[in-house]
């Protein structure tokens, strides 16, 4: 058997080799061109759904998104973002925006978003967020919408703040509560728990020395959860640099993943001591500003969406929420995906958003 026959018997078509080489050369050229374009361009604009600013006070920003549907549900929605993240994760480009989806489905949407606390705001504590910022925004939503009832949606640590708010102000005006990937048992936040081990982590010295906790420290703690993920994602980007849709999605998620906000010093101190060290939310011993915050006191309808492969808030950290709230109308939804993809991106569009619309529509009239 000659070499050509051997290659044919192995399933290799010799006649196709020049064409395949040419294809690989063209792809390499295209990859190089796209790589230059990637470096030179700024990426897609995020958070572009039309909105009005209702209030700006310190680190707090309250937005009202302009309704687009002919008929609007009676009960408005207030979204409470996590204090480490910017709100545009829920308002990606058109067609991939959770905000846009809600507006088209007829909801009246407001958002409590955050900006970086200034050095002089290092004394902001948990009570400022739970007893001041959120109630202030709820009152403004009531005034602007003309409705007394408000549905609250909390993402990640925004869900923790929403739970604390709902447990303290359990006689209203919160009508429904929706939490996305919200931790309850902080012992199960394994890497964060080890990182903040009281035997080695001097939170008082950190806060007293630097004031607000820098975003680099927070981002580093996130990246330690998946130490090889950034290198792997960059390899995948290079392999798919010629694919405009892949690059667009990569840039959106990468920008959000690295755009981390600093945390006010006193607020971070409370998170570390009360939640990470003493696990007070899970142990039913949490208080804010001297006011008891037991989530068993929450009686409103509640939906909790959790991700099967969440590396930031593992399911074991989130699974106790539904059991511990006092509501009779309560539901947990476990969805495929990770911490971000469960609420943003193609996975969320197909799974979470329709589920939430079906659940919330019945409770918003």
N, C-alpha and C positions, 0 to 999 in steps of 0.2 A: 504494500500500500504506500503510495507517495504521500508527501506532506499535504498537498491540496486535498486529496481524498480523505486524509485523516481529519483535517479541519472541517470538511463537509459533514463527515460522520459525527463530529462533535456538535453539530448544529450551527456552525458559523458559516454564513454566506459570504464568500470572498468578494463577490461582486458588490456587496453593500459597504465594504470597508471604506472606500474613498468617500462615499456619501456620509457615513457616520463620522469620519474624521472632520469633514467639512462642517457638519452640524456642530460638533464640539468646538471647533475653532470659532464659528459664528457666536456660539453661546458665550465663549470666553471673552470675545470682543464686546458683546452686549453687556456682559457682567462688568467689564471694566468701565464702559461708558456709564452704566447705571450707578456704579460705585462713585464716580466723579459727581454725578447729578445728586446722589444722596448726600455727599459731603457739602455740596454747594447750596442745597435747598434747605428750607426751614421746616418742612413737613406740613401736614394738613392742619387747617385751623380747627380748634376744638372749642366747645362751649359756645357755639354760634347761634343757638336757638334764641329768637328775640325775647328780651326780658327787660323789666324795669327794676331799678334799685329802689326799694322801699325804705331801707335804713342801713346806715353804716355807723357802727359805734365800736371803736377800738378794733379788736380782732374779729368782730361779728359783722357779717354782711347778710342782708335779707333781700332776696330777689323774688319777683313775681313774673312768671312766664306768661306771655300774652296768649290767651285762649285762641284756638283755631277751629274748634267744633261748633256747630250750630246749636247743639244742646249740651249744657254743662251740668254735671252732677252737683247736687246741692252742697255736699260736704267737701271743703277744700283740703288739699294735702300739703303738709309741711315736711319737707325732707331735711333731716339733720345729718350733715356729713360728718365723717370721722375727722378728728382734729389734726390728724397728720396728713390728710389728703385734701386736694382741691376738687371742687364739685364737678369739673368737666368730665370726670370719669363716667358720670351718668348722663353726659351730654356730648357724646362723640359726634362725628360727622353725620349729616342727614342720612337716615336709613339705619343708623346704628346708635341712635340716641334714645335712651330710656325716657328722658324728658319729652322728646318729640312723640314717642309712642303714647305716653300718658295724655298729652294734649290732644292728639288725634282721637283718642278713645273717649274724650269728653271730660277729663278731669281738670280742675282748677289747681295749678301747681305753684307752690312757693318752695324756696330753698334757703336754709340756713347754712351758709358757706363760711369758710374761715380764711383769714389772711395771717401772715406771720406776726406773732406778738412782738411788740417793740421791747427794747431792753427795759424800759420803765414799766412794762406790763408783766414783769417776772413774778409779781405777787398775785397774779390771777390764780384763784384756787378752784377746786371742784364746785364750790358753792356759787361762784360767778357764772359758771356754765349752766348748772342745773337750776339754780334759784333765781337767776337774773336773765342770762341771754335767751334761753329757751322760752321761759314765760313771757318775756318781752316780745319775742317773735310771734308767739301764739296770739298775744293780744293784738298785735299789728295785723296779723292774718284775719282775725275776727273783725277788726275794724274795716279792713280793706274789702273783705268779701261780704260783709253784712251777715255772716253766719256765726253762731256760737260754737257749733261742733267743728272739730278739726281732727283729721286723720294724720298721725305722725308716722313717718318712715325713717328708720335709723339704719345707717350703713356702718357695719363693723363697730368701732368705738362710738360712733354716733348712735348706735343701738344701745350701748351701755348707758350713755347720757339720757337717752329717751326712756329707758327702763327706770332710771333713778327719778327722772321728772315724773313719769307716770305713777310711780309708787308713792311719791310725796303728794302730788296733786291728783289723788285717786278719785276725787269727787267731780272731776271734769277740768277743762272742757274737752279732753282727748276722747274721741269717739271710737277710734280704731287704732291699733298699733301694729306696724309691720317692721320686723327686724331682719336684716340681711347679715348673715355670718357674724353673729354677735356672741362673744365669749361670756360665760357665766362662771365656770370652774377654772380659775386661773392657775391651779396646780397643773392642769393639762396643757398649758401653753409652755411646752417643755423647754425649748431653748430660751425663751424669755425668762422663764422661771429660774433656769440655771444662770443666765446672764445677770439677773438681779438678786442672786442669792445673798441674803443679808450678812452672811459670814464674810463675804468678800467685797460686796458692792456698797460703798459708802455714799448713799444718795444724798445725805445732808451735806457732805463735803462738796459733792458735785454741784448741787443747786446753789449752795452758799458761795461757791467759787465762781461759777459761770453764769448764774442767773437762769436764763432760758436754755433749755437743752438743745444743742445744735442739731440741725437736720442730718448732718453727716453721721452722727452717732446713731440716730434712729434708722437711717438707711442701711448702715452697716449691720445693725441687728437683724433687719429683714433679710439682707443678702446672706447672712450666716445660716439662715434656715435652709438655703439651697446654694451652697458655696460654688458649685460648678455651673449654675444655671445661666449666669451672664455670659460666660465663655461659650457655652453650648448654644445659646440663642444667637450670639454673634456669628458663630459658624453657620447656623441655619440661615441667617440673614444673607451671608455671602453666597451660599448655595442657591438662594432664591432671589438675589438682587435684581435679576432681570424681570421678575414677576411684580408688576406695579401694585397689584392688590395685596400681595403678601407684604411688600415694603410699607404700604400705607397702614396696614393693621399693626405691623411691628412698631412703626414710629409712634402711633397713638398710644399703645400699651407701654412702650419704653419711656416715653415722656412722662406718662402718669406715674410709672413705677419709680422714677428717679426724682420726681418733683415733690419732695417730702417737706413738710412744714416743721419748723421748730416747735417745741412745746413749752408753754409757760412753766417756770420753775416750780412754783408751789403746787400747781396742777399735777406736774410730773411726780412730785414728792408724794402726793396723796395716792396717785395710781400705784406707785411702787409699794408704799407701806400698807395701804388699806386693801388693795386688790391683789397685788402680786405676793406680798408677804403674808398678810392675814386672811386673804381670800374671803373678805367680809360679804361680798355680794352673794356668794354661794352659801356662806354660813349664816345668812340672815341676820347679820350684825352691823350692816352698813348704815351709816348716817351721813348726812350732808348738811353742814352749817347747823349742827345740833338737831336736825330733823330726821327722824327714822325713815329709812328707805328700804323697806322690805317688799320685794316684788310680788309676794303673795297677796299684797293689797291691790294689785292691778286686777280689775274685773272686766275690762273692755275686751271685745273680740281681738284676738292676736294671731298673726301669721308669722312664722319664723322660717326663713329659707336658708338652708345650710348646704355647703358644698362637700361632695364625697371626697375630693382630693385637695382640701384646703390645707396648705402648709403653714399658713399664718395663724388661722383659728381652726385647729383640728376639731373634728366632730366631737371627740370626747370632751372638749372644752365648751362646746355649744349645746350639747344634747339635753342638758337639764333645764333649759329655759322653760319649755312648755310644761314640764311637770311641776315647776315651782310657782308659776304665775297662778293667781286665783281665778282666772277667767273660766267660764264654762264653755265658751265659744273659742276654741284654740286649736291650732293646727301647725304641725311641722312638715316641711317639704324638703326632702333630701334630693338634691339634683347632682348630676354628673358635672364635673368641672372643678376649677380651683377658686381661690379667693376673689379674683377679679372676673374670670370668665363666667362665673355663675350669675353675675349681675350686668356684665357688659360684654358685647361681642356676639358672635353667631350663636353660641350655646345659649346665652340668655334670651336672645330673640325668639328662639324656637321653644324654650322650656319655661323659664321663669316668668317672662312678661305676660304671656297669655294666661298662665295660672293666676298671677296676681290680679290681672284685670277681671277674671271670672270671680275671684274671691271678693275683691274690693267693690266691684260694681253693685253687688247685692247689699252692701253695707254703707253705701254713700248717698242714699236717697233721703 
